[in-house]
């Protein structure tokens, strides 16, 4: 791979950029980035990672092997329309846009493209993302390998069918926020029972790390691991009984299903919007 282009320069773009460069998959000089109009942000990325930045599409896409779409989903249609004339048949288009289907991307471009959709999460910033990737039929095996290499630099990757990506978005794409929400509650409880904030955070974080390690290394399922901690009549059972009383598991299931449904809805709404503006692709 000689050249990678980022359209969009937000937190996810930076996390991917950092992983790719720090893991030496590409050098900073092989990475190009642009955004709509924030030159200060581009200057920050250039200073931090040694990447190139430009607002000239001919310069950005010249000899590029892949482009990562990392703008806001609502800006996708206009951005794609602007750079479509500079796309080549051999270019891999990688999208990290939640809810935006490969078909929608092709409609916005008005042409057939090799599209890989990826759903990383914000833990990419610390190389611990859980990323699901889907590809359309125009993506070659070599390009699939390239997409996997890129996202391997920021964590675990797995290939799924595109229709599964909305579910993945609700589960692991939004997943870190659910964990942070839980930690907020644990920190509030720590304050209520008189544990100092800094100590509470250290204890909570280590508890999460330990539980994650147990889930990773143990052959036991989560329920069995939980039951081994939950002695009859003990403190854990007393705490779990409150969670069950308030239906916390059911609430979490509903939470993930709602997030997945909203991802589908976002994609459908954008597709409807694009259908008003663009003609179907001609075979």
Secondary structure, DSSP 8 states (H G I E B T S, - for coil): ---EEEE--SHHHHHHHHHHHHTTSS-GGGEEEE-SS-HHHHHHHHHHH--EE-S-HHHHHTT-SEEEE-S-GGGHHHHHHHHGGG--TT-EEEE--TT--HHHHHHHHTS--EEEEEE--GGGGGT-EEEEEEE-TT--HHHHHHHHHHHHTTEEEEE--GGGHHHHIIIIITHHHHHHHHHHHHHHHHHHTT--HHHHHHHHHHHHHHHHHHHHH-SS-HHHHHHHH--TTSHHHHHHHHHHHTTHHHHHHHHHHHHHHHHHHHHHHHHHHHHHH------
